Amino acid sequence: MRTRQISVAYYCAATTAALVVVPHRTRPLTRRSATPIPPPPAGATPAGARVVISYCQGCKWLLRSAYFAQELLTTFDNGELREVALSPAPVAGTWTVSVDDQVVWDRKADGGFPEAKILKRRVRDVVAPDASIGHSDAVPPKEPASAGWEDDWLPGT
């Protein structure tokens, strides 16, 4: 029993000594400076529209809002949008998208969340009505009413 206690104490002392001997790694003291952003010219009006997505923090809609912001930024990448801002809403259950203070989607009024292509169309109608938004703008072709042979087939025979 006594040898076991001695070996444990010896092991702990050896481990502690090993930790003290290892030198501490330090970070370099120099850091890369940030790239300065020049201020806009005095008196110039910013080009593009400002989109604000207001979301309810309690409902955990930040991720959904960030997804729609990313979709809008990648769709309108030719200068149509100046800014897409995510703003926590003061009223619970709120999720709205507004373009230059004009509401284009309200979750309560429009009955839920939009599909990405529907939101893109509504933003496009305000920002650049004559622009195309690519494949999201295309209307799917209508299927023909009947090819003719379906009417000849009788399910009971």
Disulfide bonds with the S-S distance in Angstrom:
none
